[in-house]
C-alpha cells in the first residue's frame, strides 16, 4: 500500500481518483510546493507512514499511466513532465526522505538562483546526498528498458553525482551525449571491424551520458520545462544520425547478410536500398514517438487505459532506446547495415502495432468500465506563452488553419486524416514517377481533407491518432516523390529528418503549454507538402529538397539554440 501527498494549492480531483483506483490507501494535501510548511508535512508523513510514500507536484494532474508505472517500481523513482511530476519513495528510504524534506524546508535559499526550483527536483537532489539512488522514469515506453536500468543507469548515477558536485548543467551533459553520438555515426560509416567497434563504444558512452543528463535534470537545480525537449531531441538527433551512417556504409559483418534472398536484397539493390531502409526505420521511430506524446496528452486529464499488467513483456516487445542501440551494435558488427536496418524496421513495426492496438483497446475498456468516452478529450487550456491542447500537436500551417474555418471545427478530425493518408499510401506504393503535371499534387489534395479538422478541439476517443497520421502522410509523400524524381537519397533523408524534428519540436511546445496554432516559419505539414509538390511539378525537385532541408535545419538550430536552450 502507499500514501500519497500532493504538493499544490489544491488537489486535482481527477488525480486523486486515479491514485485511489491504482490502490493508493490515502491521499492528503500537503500544501503549496513553494511553502516550507508543505515539505515539513512531507517529513512528518514519512516518519509516520510505515509504508511507501508518493509525493505529487503541480497544479495539473500527472498522467495516470506515469502514476501506475511509478507505483509498479520496487525502488525509489521519479517521473517529471514539465511543471508536474511525482516521486515514490521506498519504505527503506523514508528516513532519508524525512531528513531531505526538513533540510530543504529549513534552508534559506538564494532567491535569484532558486526562486524557480521545484520541490520535486530538490527532494531528488537531497536524497542523493543522503545516499539514495532515484530511478528516473522517462515518458513513454521508450524511456527505460532493461539495458537502461541494468547496464547504463548504475554508471549514469555516478556520473550524475560527479556532475552535480561540480555544478555541471544538464545542457552540457546533453552536449557531450550528442558529441559522442556524432562520433559514433562517423565511425559507423566505416566498413572495418575496428571502426564498427569504435562506433559501438562511442554510442554506449553517448547513451550513458544521456541518462546521466536526465538524472541531473531531475535534481531540480536547473528547473526548466525545456530540459524535457532537450533530452528527447538529443536522443532523436543521435539516432537519426546513426541510421544515416548505416545507410552510407557499404560494409558487411563477418557473416554478411544471411543468404542471398530477401534479406540480402531488402529495400532494393545497392546503397539506394540501404537509404530506403533507413528512411523507413526513421519514419517508424518518428511516428511512434509522436503517437506516444499525443496519447500522453490525451490521457493527461482523465483515465488511462493502462499497460502495467505486462510491463516486462511490453519493454521487450517495444524495443526502447537502449535495446535499439544493442540491436544496432550486435547486428551491424555481425551482419552489416542492411540487416541492422531491416531488424529495426520490422521490430519497430511490431512495436508500433502493439502500442497502438493496446491504446485503442484500452480506450474501449475504460469506456465500458467507467461509462466515459474512453480516453477523454483533454481540455483546451490557454497559457501565457501559447496553447495547451491536442490540436496544437498537429503542426498545421496557415493554409490548413484557414481551410478549417469552412466547417468551424464541427468535423471530427480522424476520418479525413485517415482518408488522406490512405490515398497518399496507395499512390506512393507503386511510385510517383508516372504521375504527370498536376497529378503530382493529388496526395496533397487528399491530405488537405485533414485540414478541415484543424479547428476541431480533438476531444474524440481516438483523436490523438491525428497528429501521427499527418506526419505519416507527409513523410510518405516526401520520400516517394523524392525517390521518383532522382533526388539524391542523402537530400531526401536530410529533409525527412528535418520534418520529423519539426513535428516533435511543435509537439513539445504544446506539451509545455507553449503550443502554436499555425506553424508560420516551418510552413506546417500542408505548406511543406505543397512546396515539395510544386518543386517536383516544375522539374526542380533536387533543388527544392536541398534548399528546403537546409532552411528547416537552420530553423531547427535557431529554435534549439535561441529558444529551447535559452530557457534552460
ZAMAR-201698 format. One line per field, with one value per residue (C-alpha): residue number from 1; residue in one letter; chain; x negated, y negated, z. Coordinates in steps of 0.02 Angstrom, whole numbers, always signed. Last residue first. Example, Ala and Ser with C-alpha at 12.3 -4.5 7.8 and 13.67 -1.06 7.14 Angstrom:
<drendos>
k = 2 1;
r = S A;
c = A A;
x = -684 -615;
y = +53 +225;
z = +357 +390;
</drendos>
This chain:
<drendos>
k = 568 567 566 565 564 563 562 561 560 559 558 557 556 555 554 553 552 551 550 549 548 547 546 545 544 543 542 541 540 539 538 537 536 535 534 533 532 531 530 529 528 527 526 525 524 523 522 521 520 519 518 517 516 515 514 513 512 511 510 509 508 507 506 505 504 503 502 501 500 499 498 497 496 495 494 493 492 491 490 489 488 487 486 485 484 483 482 481 480 479 478 477 476 475 474 473 472 471 470 469 468 467 466 465 464 463 462 461 460 459 458 457 456 455 454 453 452 451 450 449 448 447 446 445 444 443 442 441 440 439 438 437 436 435 434 433 432 431 430 429 428 427 426 425 424 423 422 421 420 419 418 417 416 415 414 413 412 411 410 409 408 407 406 405 404 403 402 401 400 399 398 397 396 395 394 393 392 391 390 389 388 387 386 385 384 383 382 381 380 379 378 377 376 375 374 373 372 371 370 369 368 367 366 365 364 363 362 361 360 359 358 357 356 355 354 353 352 351 350 349 348 347 346 345 344 343 342 341 340 339 338 337 336 335 334 333 332 331 330 329 328 327 326 325 324 323 322 321 320 319 318 317 316 315 314 313 312 311 310 309 308 307 306 305 304 303 302 301 300 299 298 297 296 295 294 293 292 291 290 289 288 287 286 285 284 283 282 281 280 279 278 277 276 275 274 273 272 271 270 269 268 267 266 265 264 263 262 261 260 259 258 257 256 255 254 253 252 251 250 249 248 247 246 245 244 243 242 241 240 239 238 237 236 235 234 233 232 231 230 229 228 227 226 225 224 223 222 221 220 219 218 217 216 215 214 213 212 211 210 209 208 207 206 205 204 203 202 201 200 199 198 197 196 195 194 193 192 191 190 189 188 187 186 185 184 183 182 181 180 179 178 177 176 175 174 173 172 171 170 169 168 167 166 165 164 163 162 161 160 159 158 157 156 155 154 153 152 151 150 149 148 147 146 145 144 143 142 141 140 139 138 137 136 135 134 133 132 131 130 129 128 127 126 125 124 123 122 121 120 119 118 117 116 115 114 113 112 111 110 109 108 107 106 105 104 103 102 101 100 99 98 97 96 95 94 93 92 91 90 89 88 87 86 85 84 83 82 81 80 79 78 77 76 75 74 73 72 71 70 69 68 67 66 65 64 63 62 61 60 59 58 57 56 55 54 53 52 51 50 49 48 47 46 45 44 43 42 41 40 39 38 37 36 35 34 33 32 31 30 29 28 27 26 25 24 23 22 21 20 19 18 17 16 15 14 13 12 11 10 9 8 7 6 5 4 3 2 1;
r = X X X X X X X X X X X X X X X X X X X X X X X X X X X X X X X X X X X X X X X X X X X X X X X X X X X X X X X X X X X X X X X X X X X X X X X X X X X X X X X X X X X X X X X X X X X X X X X X X X X X X X X X X X X X X X X X X X X X X X X X X X X X X X X X X X X X X X X X X X X X X X X X X X X X X X X X X X X X X X X X X X X X X X X X X X X X X X X X X X X X X X X X X X X X X X X X X X X X X X X X X X X X X X X X X X X X X X X X X X X X X X X X X X X X X X X X X X X X X X X X X X X X X X X X X X X X X X X X X X X X X X X X X X X X X X X X X X X X X X X X X X X X X X X X X X X X X X X X X X X X X X X X X X X X X X X X X X X X X X X X X X X X X X X X X X X X X X X X X X X X X X X X X X X X X X X X X X X X X X X X X X X X X X X X X X X X X X X X X X X X X X X X X X X X X X X X X X X X X X X X X X X X X X X X X X X X X X X X X X X X X X X X X X X X X X X X X X X X X X X X X X X X X X X X X X X X X X X X X X X X X X X X X X X X X X X X X X X X X X X X X X X X X X X X X X X X X X X X X X X X X X X X X X X X X X X X X X X X X X X X X X X X X X X X X X X X X X X X X X X X X X X X X X X X X X X X X X X X X X X X X X X X X X X X;
c = A A A A A A A A A A A A A A A A A A A A A A A A A A A A A A A A A A A A A A A A A A A A A A A A A A A A A A A A A A A A A A A A A A A A A A A A A A A A A A A A A A A A A A A A A A A A A A A A A A A A A A A A A A A A A A A A A A A A A A A A A A A A A A A A A A A A A A A A A A A A A A A A A A A A A A A A A A A A A A A A A A A A A A A A A A A A A A A A A A A A A A A A A A A A A A A A A A A A A A A A A A A A A A A A A A A A A A A A A A A A A A A A A A A A A A A A A A A A A A A A A A A A A A A A A A A A A A A A A A A A A A A A A A A A A A A A A A A A A A A A A A A A A A A A A A A A A A A A A A A A A A A A A A A A A A A A A A A A A A A A A A A A A A A A A A A A A A A A A A A A A A A A A A A A A A A A A A A A A A A A A A A A A A A A A A A A A A A A A A A A A A A A A A A A A A A A A A A A A A A A A A A A A A A A A A A A A A A A A A A A A A A A A A A A A A A A A A A A A A A A A A A A A A A A A A A A A A A A A A A A A A A A A A A A A A A A A A A A A A A A A A A A A A A A A A A A A A A A A A A A A A A A A A A A A A A A A A A A A A A A A A A A A A A A A A A A A A A A A A A A A A A A A A A A A A A A A A A A A A A A A A A A A A A A;
x = -869 -750 -893 -923 -745 -736 -898 -995 -855 -746 -890 -960 -790 -764 -936 -889 -723 -808 -938 -801 -712 -864 -914 -738 -693 -850 -826 -639 -661 -560 -414 -297 -432 -450 -262 -245 -382 -301 -128 -190 -283 -134 -16 -133 -160 -254 -402 -402 -213 -172 +9 +98 -62 -90 -178 -94 -246 -166 -115 -297 -345 -228 -299 -475 -417 -344 -497 -616 -523 -524 -712 -742 -636 -732 -900 -843 -785 -948 -1051 -948 -997 -834 -800 -621 -534 -641 -600 -414 -405 -501 -411 -239 -267 -332 -188 -58 -141 -162 +23 +66 -45 +52 +224 +204 +242 +418 +455 +584 +638 +590 +489 +542 +587 +503 +388 +524 +550 +360 +371 +451 +289 +209 +307 +258 +77 +87 +157 +19 -84 +72 +44 -94 -117 -112 -219 -367 -255 -298 -195 -167 -161 +10 +94 +3 +58 +238 +236 +151 +286 +426 +355 +342 +520 +584 +489 +532 +717 +799 +878 +721 +784 +828 +751 +636 +529 +470 +392 +300 +236 +169 +78 -14 +39 -89 +41 -16 +79 +242 +205 +217 +104 +90 -40 -156 -37 +67 +229 +300 +401 +474 +414 +531 +565 +482 +635 +791 +842 +953 +813 +795 +857 +765 +609 +608 +634 +490 +377 +411 +358 +200 +154 +179 +72 -65 -69 -63 -203 -310 -283 -327 -481 -537 -523 -612 -750 -781 -789 -908 -1027 -1011 -1064 -1199 -1310 -1284 -1397 -1455 -1296 -1181 -1265 -1288 -1125 -1024 -1108 -1066 -886 -883 -944 -815 -664 -619 -429 -424 -541 -476 -299 -337 -409 -261 -128 +2 -56 +18 +156 +309 +280 +409 +427 +345 +174 +249 +249 +82 -1 +78 +11 -166 -162 -95 -237 -366 -287 -276 -459 -527 -430 -487 -669 -659 -577 -707 -850 -775 -759 -937 -1002 -910 -991 -1159 -1141 -988 -818 -747 -787 -908 -1013 -866 -754 -871 -1059 -1082 -1110 -1185 -1371 -1439 -1592 -1487 -1452 -1516 -1431 -1410 -1310 -1146 -1218 -1281 -1107 -1032 -1164 -1123 -937 -978 -1085 -956 -818 -918 -966 -790 -719 -841 -823 -633 -619 -751 -643 -523 -660 -724 -914 -948 -793 -888 -786 -895 -1050 -968 -915 -1092 -1161 -1045 -1111 -1290 -1257 -1184 -1328 -1457 -1371 -1367 -1553 -1594 -1485 -1565 -1739 -1686 -1620 -1782 -1887 -1779 -1807 -1666 -1674 -1513 -1476 -1631 -1552 -1388 -1478 -1569 -1400 -1331 -1486 -1455 -1267 -1299 -1427 -1301 -1172 -1296 -1320 -1133 -1115 -1215 -1385 -1377 -1537 -1461 -1309 -1416 -1505 -1339 -1268 -1418 -1396 -1211 -1249 -1363 -1224 -1097 -1178 -1182 -1037 -908 -950 -975 -818 -712 -683 -615 -536 -387 -326 -396 -560 -564 -712 -771 -825 -982 -978 -1145 -1087 -1159 -1057 -901 -941 -946 -785 -699 -758 -690 -520 -517 -539 -674 -603 -661 -822 -953 -894 -803 -960 -884 -872 -871 -729 -611 -751 -833 -667 -619 -789 -784 -609 -655 -812 -706 -582 -716 -682 -496 -530 -496 -381 -410 -284 -286 -209 -289 -356 -341 -436 -435 -534 -585 -630 -630 -507 -425 -241 -183 -289 -221 -42 -74 -151 +3 +116 +32 -12 +129 +113 +74 -98 -190 -145 -239 -218 -257 -290 -240 -272 -186 -237 -413 -375 -215 -312 -440 -305 -215 -380 -388 -217 -265 -412 -291 -344 -270 -99 -13 -21 +147 +175 +215 +237 +227 +159 +226 +219 +403 +369 +224 +330 +471 +350 +280 +453 +495 +339 +275 +270 +128 +6 -113 -4 -47 -12 -15 -53 +0;
y = -1317 -1433 -1494 -1314 -1297 -1461 -1527 -1364 -1243 -1369 -1432 -1258 -1193 -1342 -1313 -1130 -1181 -1301 -1172 -1044 -1172 -1210 -1028 -965 -1114 -1097 -910 -931 -1069 -991 -1112 -977 -918 -1092 -1115 -952 -999 -1167 -1091 -958 -1088 -1205 -1068 -995 -1166 -1309 -1294 -1482 -1502 -1347 -1385 -1361 -1365 -1270 -1345 -1242 -1128 -985 -1108 -1159 -975 -936 -1078 -1011 -834 -891 -998 -856 -740 -870 -898 -709 -695 -837 -760 -589 -658 -754 -600 -499 -615 -667 -552 -610 -451 -438 -617 -596 -435 -505 -673 -594 -454 -575 -698 -560 -482 -651 -686 -513 -546 -708 -626 -474 -575 -590 -412 -443 -611 -776 -843 -1026 -1041 -1188 -1084 -960 -1026 -1021 -831 -846 -934 -761 -714 -874 -846 -666 -728 -860 -752 -739 -921 -877 -692 -548 -408 -434 -429 -255 -95 -116 -307 -322 -199 -274 -451 -395 -305 -451 -571 -453 -433 -622 -647 -515 -575 -760 -758 -899 -1038 -1142 -1292 -1190 -1311 -1387 -1230 -1282 -1438 -1334 -1214 -1359 -1441 -1282 -1141 -1057 -936 -939 -1103 -1007 -910 -1063 -1184 -1345 -1482 -1576 -1647 -1489 -1441 -1273 -1157 -1015 -843 -727 -578 -413 -304 -409 -380 -244 -192 -8 -8 -168 -112 +49 -43 -163 -21 +68 -89 -108 +75 +84 -70 -2 +171 +106 -17 +117 +239 +103 +53 +235 +242 +76 +102 +278 +215 +75 +198 +325 +193 +118 +271 +448 +469 +294 +211 +336 +327 +139 +88 +214 +154 -26 +24 +106 -55 -160 -52 +104 +113 +303 +320 +172 +232 +405 +330 +214 +348 +289 +108 +52 -66 -125 -293 -392 -577 -746 -690 -546 -636 -719 -551 -484 -630 -608 -421 -447 -569 -441 -302 -411 -461 -285 -214 -358 -333 -147 -184 -315 -199 -56 -165 -227 -49 -8 -159 -86 +62 +166 +135 +120 +299 +377 +486 +519 +573 +700 +712 +795 +710 +538 +547 +667 +562 +403 +309 +142 +17 -116 -268 -190 -143 -321 -389 -275 -334 -517 -490 -401 -544 -676 -579 -559 -744 -799 -694 -763 -943 -928 -877 -1006 -1144 -1136 -1216 -1195 -1193 -1127 -1019 -855 -781 -872 -789 -618 -653 -710 -548 -450 -550 -520 -332 -334 -434 -324 -171 -252 -292 -111 -43 -163 -110 +71 +29 -59 +88 +208 +109 +46 -130 -231 -177 -275 -441 -398 -350 -518 -602 -509 -554 -738 -724 -646 -780 -914 -826 -837 -1023 -1054 -953 -1084 -1045 -1114 -1021 -908 -888 -824 -694 -636 -624 -524 -401 -386 -358 -212 -119 -183 -112 +77 +135 -4 -67 +106 +172 +36 -143 -283 -216 -151 -329 -475 -441 -355 -413 -290 -376 -321 -364 -405 -552 -675 -585 -613 -799 -802 -704 -816 -973 -906 -875 -1041 -1141 -1273 -1429 -1552 -1456 -1565 -1743 -1697 -1623 -1495 -1482 -1300 -1248 -1170 -1092 -1011 -953 -870 -783 -719 -649 -573 -492 -415 -353 -266 -86 -109 -156 -333 -373 -541 -626 -757 -916 -1076 -996 -808 -727 -548 -492 -325 -248 -60 +82 -2 +29 -126 -231 -144 -171 -355 -375 -296 -410 -562 -684 -806 -996 -1103 -1028 -905 -728 -648 -460 -373 -188 -114 -145 -314 -406 -465 -500 -592 -710 -749 -776 -895 -988 -1000 -1082 -1200 -1261 -1337 -1337 -1164 -1225 -1122 -942 -883 -703 -546 -381 -197 -211 -60 -121 -171 -282 -366 -395 -471 -588 -636 -679 -782 -889 -931 -1114 -1237 -1101 -975 -819 -680 -498 -351 -180 +0;
z = -979 -1074 -1184 -1235 -1300 -1395 -1467 -1477 -1522 -1613 -1719 -1747 -1800 -1915 -1992 -2016 -2094 -2216 -2268 -2296 -2405 -2512 -2540 -2574 -2683 -2789 -2814 -2857 -2986 -3128 -3110 -3042 -2921 -2846 -2839 -2743 -2620 -2586 -2566 -2445 -2341 -2334 -2276 -2144 -2069 -2153 -2030 -2002 -1993 -1892 -1853 -1686 -1584 -1422 -1272 -1135 -1111 -1209 -1344 -1369 -1360 -1504 -1608 -1584 -1624 -1791 -1831 -1788 -1906 -2046 -2025 -2032 -2190 -2272 -2230 -2290 -2457 -2478 -2435 -2559 -2703 -2789 -2937 -2962 -2903 -2746 -2698 -2728 -2627 -2478 -2471 -2492 -2365 -2233 -2256 -2241 -2089 -2001 -2027 -1958 -1806 -1774 -1796 -1683 -1525 -1598 -1544 -1407 -1476 -1398 -1542 -1514 -1701 -1785 -1895 -1942 -2119 -2140 -2145 -2317 -2364 -2365 -2520 -2610 -2565 -2624 -2792 -2811 -2927 -3035 -3081 -3201 -3236 -3111 -3184 -3068 -2915 -2852 -2842 -2653 -2651 -2735 -2616 -2467 -2510 -2532 -2364 -2276 -2338 -2290 -2114 -2092 -2156 -2032 -1877 -1873 -1825 -1924 -1819 -1801 -1898 -2055 -2179 -2048 -2055 -2228 -2149 -2019 -2151 -2256 -2110 -2068 -1953 -1840 -1773 -1590 -1561 -1587 -1427 -1317 -1225 -1324 -1304 -1187 -1055 -1059 -1144 -1093 -1204 -1103 -1146 -1240 -1132 -1173 -1161 -1188 -1008 -934 -819 -860 -1040 -1089 -998 -1098 -1263 -1229 -1175 -1339 -1433 -1330 -1337 -1525 -1549 -1437 -1516 -1695 -1657 -1576 -1722 -1848 -1747 -1744 -1932 -1961 -1832 -1898 -2077 -2028 -1946 -2087 -2212 -2102 -2077 -2013 -1862 -1817 -1879 -1794 -1623 -1607 -1690 -1589 -1429 -1475 -1505 -1332 -1251 -1344 -1304 -1407 -1392 -1375 -1227 -1127 -1158 -1091 -933 -910 -933 -807 -813 -977 -929 -1024 -945 -850 -873 -892 -953 -1052 -1220 -1187 -1154 -1313 -1414 -1348 -1379 -1556 -1590 -1537 -1641 -1794 -1776 -1749 -1897 -2006 -1956 -1996 -2165 -2210 -2160 -2260 -2415 -2391 -2383 -2544 -2626 -2574 -2688 -2727 -2652 -2477 -2435 -2559 -2443 -2327 -2470 -2547 -2546 -2378 -2212 -2248 -2207 -2076 -2036 -2050 -2208 -2269 -2382 -2250 -2303 -2248 -2079 -2058 -2095 -1963 -1839 -1873 -1845 -1682 -1621 -1666 -1580 -1419 -1417 -1458 -1316 -1186 -1242 -1252 -1069 -1021 -1094 -946 -842 -665 -656 -481 -491 -471 -614 -740 -667 -683 -863 -905 -832 -948 -1096 -1043 -1032 -1207 -1282 -1198 -1273 -1446 -1433 -1390 -1531 -1656 -1603 -1628 -1802 -1849 -1791 -1892 -2050 -2162 -2086 -2094 -1915 -1861 -1911 -1826 -1665 -1664 -1689 -1539 -1437 -1471 -1440 -1269 -1226 -1274 -1166 -1022 -1053 -1056 -895 -800 -721 -544 -498 -364 -475 -618 -510 -438 -615 -675 -532 -571 -756 -713 -622 -752 -909 -887 -779 -795 -969 -1043 -959 -1037 -983 -1090 -1248 -1151 -1126 -1027 -941 -772 -669 -537 -378 -286 -101 -19 +86 -40 -174 -69 -71 -260 -278 -150 -240 -403 -325 -233 -392 -403 -483 -349 -326 -408 -379 -218 -136 -21 +168 +219 +336 +208 +105 +256 +326 +162 +149 +328 +305 +137 +212 +348 +216 +112 +167 +134 -47 -103 -248 -331 -444 -579 -646 -710 -869 -860 -716 -654 -502 -426 -258 -282 -313 -463 -502 -409 -525 -680 -624 -589 -762 -843 -745 -819 -677 -646 -660 -507 -487 -375 -320 -175 -154 +10 +35 +202 +386 +364 +524 +484 +301 +349 +461 +327 +195 +313 +335 +146 +140 +281 +179 +53 -129 -154 -98 +37 +98 +29 +78 -24 +69 +26 -150 -246 -426 -422 -272 -361 -517 -415 -328 -499 -564 -411 -426 -252 -204 -180 -227 -150 -153 -31 -72 +50 -25 +0;
</drendos>
